[in-house]
Amino acid sequence: MKITRIETFLVPPRWLFCRVETDEGVVGWGEPVVEGRAEVVRAAIDVLAEYLIGQDPLRIQDHWQVLTKGGFYRGGPVLSSAVAGLDQALWDIAGKAYGAPVHALLGGPVRDRVRVYAWVGGDEPAELTEQITAQVEAGFTAVKMNAAGATSPVPTAAETAAVVGRVAAAREALGPDRDVAVDFHGRFTAAGARRVLAELAPLHPLFVEEPVVPEQGHLLAGLVSASPVPLATGERLYGRAEFLPVLTAGIAVAQPDLSHAGGISEVHRIASLAETYGAQLAPHCPLGPIALAASLQVAFATPNFLIQEQSRGIHYNKDADLLSYVVDPEPFRFVDGHAPRGDAPGLGITVDEDAVRAADRTGHAWRNPVWRHADGSFAEW
């Protein structure tokens, strides 16, 4: 079997899909994207395709080595995300060729269902309560929320109280038997994070995500030692080498993204590395159905898996949602806040190719907003 064609599709709301075709008619799908830079990743796919065309798609690990190390300049979000999507597609092909789900090829399942959480915004406590109530009624046992918008370098008493008030509202709506995760989104300085984390501890967040920007990972050890709240990070880290120092710092939860961190191959290895540090895996995935399908395959085969992000109803999804490009929604039918394990081959989903090709004719040019503080200076989004 040989790879004969590789195509990419820029589809709303902000996703990039890739399709890898073989001479035996087996097709694999992947989701390579950097949100806000999808067109750049698309160009990277075109370059990497020069190597893959004509190759045996089942030599996944060898291709991963060449795609990530075959160029003198390595790593970074664009290349790692391009490799990630291609890697997903190759695993999809392998599963279809062998007639097995990817989780079986990774060593077999270690669980029957995967816990997932829903995203809620809720800039106001009343709005937050309404959103959480809806998710609880839908069966979810956990939600994630943003902590704050643009935040002062050292949060004021009012800013701190606003964060705590919103998380308190979430805790009240959820009760003691459900979980809330809080995303700092890199908007806090280390000093600001330290101040707010102490105030959040009595509300028992499942974890606090990205307490500082990834380039300040050297500050995480101090935050971990000072924080009674489990800390998580990893959506902007792209391989084992970048996860090693944050795991050494003591983070509780590693959050690689299957569309950024080298795909199924590398995230499976990151999970094993995290296990040696007693850290749990909670893959980042506010993306499309292919990325989620890949994430779930890893989750089923990962002993130290904690919980899975998914994008159904998330605020980014204005022109399309999680189910817009799949033929059968059944793989994403969540029961009591969990995704049941399926045994369909490959990634376990059937992509609606007609819908994808139609959407690509429209495309998108999604960009994240640029924020500023009240004094006009740049603020982390």
Secondary structure in CASP SS format (residue, H / E / C, confidence):
PFRMAT SS
TARGET T0000
AUTHOR 0000-0000-0000
METHOD secondary structure of the structure
MODEL  1
M C 1.00
K C 1.00
I E 1.00
T E 1.00
R E 1.00
I E 1.00
E E 1.00
T E 1.00
F E 1.00
L E 1.00
V E 1.00
P C 1.00
P C 1.00
R C 1.00
W E 1.00
L E 1.00
F E 1.00
C E 1.00
R E 1.00
V E 1.00
E E 1.00
T E 1.00
D C 1.00
E C 1.00
G C 1.00
V C 1.00
V E 1.00
G E 1.00
W E 1.00
G E 1.00
E C 1.00
P C 1.00
V C 1.00
V C 1.00
E C 1.00
G C 1.00
R C 1.00
A H 1.00
E H 1.00
V H 1.00
V H 1.00
R H 1.00
A H 1.00
A H 1.00
I H 1.00
D H 1.00
V H 1.00
L H 1.00
A H 1.00
E H 1.00
Y H 1.00
L H 1.00
I C 1.00
G C 1.00
Q C 1.00
D C 1.00
P C 1.00
L C 1.00
R C 1.00
I H 1.00
Q H 1.00
D H 1.00
H H 1.00
W H 1.00
Q H 1.00
V H 1.00
L H 1.00
T H 1.00
K H 1.00
G C 1.00
G C 1.00
F C 1.00
Y C 1.00
R C 1.00
G C 1.00
G C 1.00
P H 1.00
V H 1.00
L H 1.00
S H 1.00
S H 1.00
A H 1.00
V H 1.00
A H 1.00
G H 1.00
L H 1.00
D H 1.00
Q H 1.00
A H 1.00
L H 1.00
W H 1.00
D H 1.00
I H 1.00
A H 1.00
G H 1.00
K H 1.00
A H 1.00
Y H 1.00
G C 1.00
A C 1.00
P E 1.00
V H 1.00
H H 1.00
A H 1.00
L H 1.00
L C 1.00
G C 1.00
G C 1.00
P C 1.00
V C 1.00
R C 1.00
D C 1.00
R E 1.00
V E 1.00
R E 1.00
V E 1.00
Y E 1.00
A E 1.00
W E 1.00
V C 1.00
G C 1.00
G C 1.00
D C 1.00
E C 1.00
P H 1.00
A H 1.00
E H 1.00
L H 1.00
T H 1.00
E H 1.00
Q H 1.00
I H 1.00
T H 1.00
A H 1.00
Q H 1.00
V H 1.00
E H 1.00
A C 1.00
G C 1.00
F C 1.00
T C 1.00
A E 1.00
V E 1.00
K E 1.00
M E 1.00
N E 1.00
A C 1.00
A C 1.00
G C 1.00
A C 1.00
T C 1.00
S C 1.00
P C 1.00
V C 1.00
P C 1.00
T C 1.00
A H 1.00
A H 1.00
E H 1.00
T H 1.00
A H 1.00
A H 1.00
V H 1.00
V H 1.00
G H 1.00
R H 1.00
V H 1.00
A H 1.00
A H 1.00
A H 1.00
R H 1.00
E H 1.00
A H 1.00
L H 1.00
G C 1.00
P C 1.00
D C 1.00
R C 1.00
D E 1.00
V E 1.00
A E 1.00
V E 1.00
D E 1.00
F C 1.00
H C 1.00
G C 1.00
R C 1.00
F C 1.00
T C 1.00
A H 1.00
A H 1.00
G H 1.00
A H 1.00
R H 1.00
R H 1.00
V H 1.00
L H 1.00
A H 1.00
E H 1.00
L H 1.00
A H 1.00
P H 1.00
L H 1.00
H C 1.00
P C 1.00
L C 1.00
F C 1.00
V E 1.00
E E 1.00
E C 1.00
P C 1.00
V C 1.00
V C 1.00
P H 1.00
E H 1.00
Q H 1.00
G H 1.00
H H 1.00
L H 1.00
L H 1.00
A H 1.00
G H 1.00
L H 1.00
V H 1.00
S H 1.00
A H 1.00
S C 1.00
P C 1.00
V C 1.00
P C 1.00
L E 1.00
A E 1.00
T E 1.00
G C 1.00
E C 1.00
R C 1.00
L C 1.00
Y C 1.00
G C 1.00
R H 1.00
A H 1.00
E H 1.00
F H 1.00
L H 1.00
P H 1.00
V H 1.00
L H 1.00
T H 1.00
A H 1.00
G C 1.00
I C 1.00
A C 1.00
V E 1.00
A E 1.00
Q C 1.00
P C 1.00
D E 1.00
L C 1.00
S C 1.00
H C 1.00
A C 1.00
G C 1.00
G H 1.00
I H 1.00
S H 1.00
E H 1.00
V H 1.00
H H 1.00
R H 1.00
I H 1.00
A H 1.00
S H 1.00
L H 1.00
A H 1.00
E H 1.00
T H 1.00
Y C 1.00
G C 1.00
A C 1.00
Q E 1.00
L E 1.00
A C 1.00
P C 1.00
H E 1.00
C C 1.00
P C 1.00
L C 1.00
G C 1.00
P H 1.00
I H 1.00
A H 1.00
L H 1.00
A H 1.00
A H 1.00
S H 1.00
L H 1.00
Q H 1.00
V H 1.00
A H 1.00
F H 1.00
A C 1.00
T C 1.00
P C 1.00
N C 1.00
F E 1.00
L C 1.00
I C 1.00
Q E 1.00
E E 1.00
Q C 1.00
S C 1.00
R C 1.00
G C 1.00
I C 1.00
H C 1.00
Y C 1.00
N C 1.00
K C 1.00
D C 1.00
A C 1.00
D C 1.00
L C 1.00
L C 1.00
S C 1.00
Y C 1.00
V E 1.00
V C 1.00
D C 1.00
P C 1.00
E H 1.00
P H 1.00
F H 1.00
R C 1.00
F C 1.00
V E 1.00
D C 1.00
G C 1.00
H E 1.00
A E 1.00
P E 1.00
R C 1.00
G C 1.00
D C 1.00
A C 1.00
P C 1.00
G E 1.00
L C 1.00
G C 1.00
I C 1.00
T C 1.00
V E 1.00
D C 1.00
E H 1.00
D H 1.00
A H 1.00
V H 1.00
R H 1.00
A H 1.00
A H 1.00
D H 1.00
R H 1.00
T H 1.00
G C 1.00
H C 1.00
A C 1.00
W C 1.00
R C 1.00
N C 1.00
P C 1.00
V C 1.00
W E 1.00
R E 1.00
H C 1.00
A C 1.00
D C 1.00
G C 1.00
S C 1.00
F E 1.00
A E 1.00
E C 1.00
W C 1.00
END
